[in-house]
């Protein structure tokens, strides 16, 4: 079995081999010609052993990384998902009848550019909604609402622009951990003849899909419901749902009727009185939402006790030392969830 070797161990063996070959009278003391030669070789051999150790790690998916993991996944037909552009609906104000062409550039204050992907005329109301995509890729392009307000170059008949809603579906390149998870799923849970594993595999082949749940025979024989989240375990956009549906339609067995949906958001309002320490509304909101996202498809109810524990123990809420009068949606009871519901914190209220 392969074992890593140190420079000292290699040098000791080289000196032993040299002595066995040349005899005991050869001078191998430190600083001598032979010692210097063997020492230089030992240093290079140590590097070779280190490279061999990396080769072994790169050969197995569980220890591989980067391009090597990409190649291992491709052996099984799993392609690393690339980063994607975000999409957004721009509301453009200007002179009625003026056409806003495909390829027109708008931007945010911090220089994130968005390019229109269709041509439309400004309506009689003086505005038009037009779809655009980010010039760059990744989650950083999912800009907030009302931030795309700059017109870098003068456009005839256009006086203003904004985005009423946030940009969406900008996803980062698939990480090693995410790629490995998909690879192991395919290898360890074989997909055959349209079984549930097959539908999970097809859905996760679409860039931007995170969690997947399959409900068989949900509406009678031959029906399959595919429930998805986005890569951030959030509610999937209509665009992403449509991409998944189209992809599965190309793969599914003949006769199967497939419905693709995302989880239905259930708004959770939290109310409490902090009796010791200080509370961060955003800290509580983020901590509880993170918990919800980590337990997608596993929770059958929102636990009153768990929410209280998160508020006291999560690193994002360390300012809260104690509290009273905790309520979730105005009650002190657990909130039941169906298979197709996802809780999300809507509001956190701190009682004075």
C-alpha positions in Angstrom: 0.0 0.0 0.0 1.2 3.5 -0.8 2.6 5.5 2.1 3.9 9.1 2.1 7.7 9.3 2.6 9.7 12.1 4.3 13.0 13.5 2.9 14.9 12.1 5.9 13.6 8.5 5.4 14.4 8.7 1.7 17.9 10.0 2.4 18.6 7.2 4.9 17.5 4.6 2.4 19.6 6.1 -0.4 22.7 6.1 1.9 22.0 2.5 2.7 21.7 1.5 -0.9 24.8 3.5 -1.8 26.8 1.8 0.9 25.6 -1.7 -0.1 26.6 -1.0 -3.7 29.9 0.9 -3.2 31.1 -0.7 0.0 31.7 0.6 3.6 34.7 2.7 2.7 32.8 5.2 0.7 32.5 8.7 2.4 28.9 9.6 3.0 29.3 12.1 5.8 27.3 15.3 5.8 28.9 17.9 3.5 30.7 15.4 1.3 30.1 15.0 -2.4 28.1 11.8 -2.0 25.9 13.1 0.8 25.2 16.3 -1.2 24.2 14.3 -4.2 21.9 11.9 -2.3 20.4 14.8 -0.3 19.4 16.6 -3.5 17.8 13.5 -4.9 16.0 12.8 -1.6 14.4 16.3 -1.8 13.2 15.7 -5.3 11.9 12.2 -4.5 9.9 13.7 -1.5 8.2 16.0 -4.0 7.4 13.0 -6.2 5.8 11.1 -3.3 3.7 14.2 -2.5 2.5 14.3 -6.1 1.7 10.6 -6.1 -0.4 11.1 -2.9 -2.3 13.8 -4.7 -2.8 11.5 -7.7 -4.4 8.9 -5.5 -6.7 11.5 -3.9 -7.7 12.9 -7.3 -8.6 9.3 -8.4 -11.5 9.0 -6.0 -14.5 11.3 -6.0 -14.7 11.6 -2.2 -11.2 13.1 -2.1 -11.0 14.7 -5.5 -11.4 18.4 -6.2 -11.7 21.0 -8.9 -11.0 20.0 -12.5 -10.2 16.4 -11.4 -13.6 16.0 -9.7 -15.2 17.5 -12.8 -13.5 14.8 -14.9 -14.6 12.0 -12.5 -18.2 13.2 -12.6 -18.1 13.4 -16.4 -17.2 9.7 -16.5 -20.7 9.1 -15.2 -22.5 11.7 -17.3 -22.6 14.3 -14.6 -21.7 17.8 -15.9 -20.7 20.5 -13.4 -23.2 23.3 -13.6 -21.9 26.7 -14.7 -22.8 30.0 -13.1 -25.8 31.7 -14.6 -27.0 35.2 -15.5 -29.7 36.6 -13.3 -33.0 37.7 -14.9 -35.1 40.8 -14.1 -38.1 42.7 -15.3 -37.3 46.4 -16.0 -39.9 49.1 -16.0 -38.9 51.7 -18.6 -40.4 55.1 -18.7 -40.4 57.3 -21.8 -42.2 58.5 -24.9 -45.1 56.3 -26.0 -44.4 54.3 -29.2 -40.6 54.4 -28.9 -39.1 50.9 -29.3 -36.7 49.7 -26.7 -34.5 47.3 -28.5 -32.9 44.0 -27.5 -29.4 44.6 -26.3 -29.9 47.9 -24.6 -27.8 48.4 -21.4 -29.0 49.6 -18.0 -27.1 49.4 -14.7 -27.1 49.8 -10.9 -25.3 52.5 -9.0 -22.4 50.1 -8.2 -21.9 49.2 -11.9 -23.8 45.9 -12.3 -25.0 45.9 -15.9 -28.3 44.4 -17.3 -29.1 44.0 -21.0 -32.5 43.7 -22.5 -33.3 40.4 -24.1 -36.4 41.4 -26.1 -37.7 44.4 -28.1 -40.8 46.2 -26.9 -42.5 49.5 -27.6 -43.3 51.9 -24.8 -47.1 51.8 -24.2 -49.6 54.6 -24.2 -49.2 54.8 -20.4 -45.6 56.0 -20.9 -44.0 52.8 -19.5 -43.2 49.3 -20.6 -42.1 46.1 -18.8 -39.2 44.4 -20.5 -37.1 41.4 -19.6 -33.3 41.7 -19.1 -30.4 39.6 -18.0 -27.3 40.5 -16.1 -24.1 40.9 -18.0 -22.1 39.0 -15.4 -23.0 35.7 -13.7 -23.5 34.5 -10.1 -25.6 35.2 -7.1 -24.2 38.7 -6.7 -26.3 39.7 -9.8 -29.5 39.0 -7.9 -29.8 42.7 -7.1 -32.5 44.2 -4.9 -35.7 45.9 -6.2 -35.4 49.5 -7.4 -31.6 49.4 -7.8 -31.4 49.3 -11.6 -31.9 53.0 -12.2 -29.0 54.1 -14.4 -29.0 54.7 -18.2 -25.3 54.6 -19.1 -25.8 55.8 -22.6 -28.5 58.1 -23.9 -31.5 56.3 -25.4 -33.9 58.2 -27.6 -37.3 58.5 -26.0 -36.3 56.8 -22.7 -36.2 59.0 -19.6 -36.1 56.5 -16.6 -35.7 52.9 -15.7 -36.2 50.8 -12.5 -36.9 47.2 -11.4 -39.9 46.8 -9.2 -38.8 43.4 -8.1 -35.4 41.8 -7.3 -33.4 40.1 -10.0 -33.5 36.3 -9.7 -32.0 33.0 -10.9 -28.4 34.2 -10.8 -26.5 31.1 -9.5 -22.9 30.5 -8.7 -20.9 27.7 -10.3 -21.7 24.3 -8.7 -19.3 23.7 -5.8 -17.3 20.6 -5.3 -19.6 19.5 -2.5 -22.7 20.0 -4.6 -21.2 18.2 -7.6 -20.0 15.3 -5.4 -23.5 15.0 -3.9 -25.1 14.6 -7.4 -22.4 12.2 -8.5 -22.8 9.9 -5.4 -26.6 10.1 -5.8 -26.4 8.8 -9.3 -24.0 6.0 -8.4 -25.5 4.9 -5.1 -29.2 5.3 -6.1 -29.6 4.0 -9.6 -32.2 5.7 -11.8 -34.1 3.2 -13.9 -37.3 3.3 -16.0 -38.7 6.6 -14.6 -38.4 5.6 -10.9 -38.3 8.5 -8.3 -34.5 8.6 -8.4 -34.7 9.2 -12.1 -36.9 12.3 -11.6 -34.6 13.6 -9.0 -31.6 13.2 -11.3 -33.4 14.9 -14.2 -34.5 17.8 -12.0 -31.0 18.4 -10.6 -29.5 18.4 -14.0 -31.0 21.8 -14.5 -28.7 24.6 -13.2 -30.3 26.4 -10.2 -32.2 23.5 -8.7 -31.4 22.7 -5.1 -33.8 20.3 -3.3 -36.2 17.9 -5.0 -39.1 15.8 -3.7 -41.1 13.4 -5.8 -44.7 12.5 -5.2 -45.9 9.5 -7.1 -49.5 9.0 -8.3 -50.5 12.3 -6.7 -53.4 12.7 -9.1 -54.1 9.2 -10.2 -52.2 6.6 -12.3 -49.3 7.8 -14.4 -49.0 11.2 -12.6 -45.8 12.4 -11.0 -45.4 15.7 -9.1 -41.8 17.1 -8.9 -41.4 19.7 -6.1 -38.2 21.8 -6.3 -36.4 24.5 -4.6 -33.7 26.8 -6.0 -30.0 26.3 -5.4 -30.3 28.4 -2.2 -33.2 26.2 -1.0 -35.6 29.1 -1.6 -38.8 29.2 -3.6 -38.0 28.5 -7.3 -38.9 31.1 -9.9 -41.5 30.4 -12.6 -38.6 30.5 -15.1 -36.7 27.8 -13.2 -39.9 25.7 -12.9 -40.4 25.9 -16.6 -36.8 24.9 -17.4 -37.2 21.8 -15.2 -40.5 20.9 -16.7 -39.2 21.2 -20.2 -36.1 19.1 -19.4 -38.1 16.3 -17.7 -40.5 16.3 -20.6 -37.6 15.4 -22.9 -36.6 12.5 -20.6 -39.7 11.0 -19.0 -41.2 7.7 -20.0 -44.1 7.7 -22.5 -47.4 8.0 -20.7 -46.2 9.8 -17.6 -47.9 13.1 -16.8 -45.5 15.3 -14.9 -46.3 18.4 -12.9 -43.4 20.6 -11.7 -44.0 23.1 -8.8 -42.0 24.8 -6.1 -42.9 24.8 -2.5 -45.7 27.1 -1.3 -44.4 29.7 1.1 -45.9 29.9 4.5 -45.4 33.2 6.2 -44.1 33.1 9.8 -44.4 36.1 12.0 -42.4 36.0 15.2 -43.1 38.2 18.2 -41.2 38.3 21.5 -40.1 40.4 24.4 -36.3 40.4 25.1 -35.8 40.5 28.9 -32.0 40.2 28.9 -29.6 41.4 26.3 -30.3 43.0 22.9 -32.0 41.7 19.9 -31.2 42.0 16.2 -34.4 41.7 14.1 -32.4 40.8 11.0 -30.2 38.4 13.1 -33.3 36.5 14.3 -34.9 36.5 10.9 -31.8 35.2 9.1 -31.1 32.5 11.8 -34.6 31.1 11.7 -34.8 31.2 7.8 -31.4 29.4 7.7 -32.9 26.7 9.9 -35.9 26.4 7.7 -33.8 26.0 4.5 -31.6 23.3 6.1 -34.7 21.3 6.9 -36.4 21.5 3.5 -38.7 18.5 2.9 -38.0 17.1 6.4 -40.2 19.2 8.6 -43.9 18.4 9.1 -44.5 21.4 11.3 -42.8 24.6 12.6 -41.7 23.9 16.1 -42.4 26.5 18.7 -39.7 25.1 20.9 -37.1 25.0 18.2 -37.7 28.6 17.2 -37.1 29.6 20.9 -33.9 27.6 21.0 -32.6 29.2 17.8 -33.3 32.7 19.3 -31.2 31.8 22.4 -28.5 29.7 20.9 -27.7 30.7 17.3 -24.5 32.6 16.7 -26.5 35.2 14.7 -28.7 36.0 17.7 -26.1 36.0 20.5 -27.3 39.3 21.8 -30.5 37.7 23.2 -29.8 36.2 26.6 -33.4 35.6 27.6 -37.0 36.4 26.4 -40.7 36.0 27.3 -44.0 36.1 25.4 -42.7 34.4 22.3 -45.5 34.0 19.7 -45.5 32.4 16.3 -48.3 33.7 14.1 -49.9 35.1 17.2 -49.9 31.7 18.9 -47.7 29.5 21.2 -48.3 26.3 19.3 -46.6 24.4 16.6 -47.6 25.2 13.0 -48.4 22.2 10.8 -46.9 22.0 7.3 -47.9 19.9 4.3 -45.4 18.2 2.0 -45.6 21.2 -0.4 -45.1 24.0 2.1 -42.0 25.9 3.1 -42.0 28.3 6.1 -40.3 31.6 5.7 -40.0 34.4 8.3 -42.0 37.4 7.2 -41.7 39.7 10.2 -39.9 39.8 13.5 -41.5 42.1 16.1 -39.7 43.0 19.4 -42.1 44.0 22.1 -40.9 46.9 24.2 
